[in-house]
């Protein structure tokens, strides 16, 4: 059984949501970052970065939410959280899956800290462009890939949930509001939110 290392009110939310979407049993291992549990040697052996979430599956261990999404979606194909390799949508799925940590998260940090970045030097370009691109991509919906919900929606939806709904770092837009409403209506999202609240 897969073990998910998590902490309440943290970035663990995306991995909790993912695991709930699979419908498969998993063990939640509380790693409460408010008590410093992530700095203990036994946890650092799983994730030397000392962050949550992390996942253990037998001898396999990994961290980083997008990597966990990729791994679990492939390990649980019946959940249909990823287009199969070779499918035309697979490229866009991978793009959006990694757009969340590669563009959305840095853009959120840029907005929160008000750091001015040269858009050519910053890997994500600039925050305005990140959210404009995402806005355009979500216009058609209902999901980031169109009709099919995927692990990419978990990553994008989690990012927007934090940026727009919870911390109000990013101004709301009609496409964001509609997309978040669809995400929040999912029973797995609701279960994950209840777990994440601690």
Buried (B, 14 or more C-beta within 10 A) or exposed (E): EBBBBBBBEBBBBBBBBBBBBBEBEBEBBBBBBEEEBBEEEEBEEBBEEBBBBBBBBEEEBBBBBBBBBBBBBEBBEEBBBBBEEEEEBBEBBBBBBBBBBBBBBBBBBBBEEEEEBEEEEBEBBBBEEBBEBBBEBBEEBBBBBEEBBBBBBBBBBBBBBBBBBEEEBBEEBEBBEBBBEBBEEBEBBBBBBEBBEE
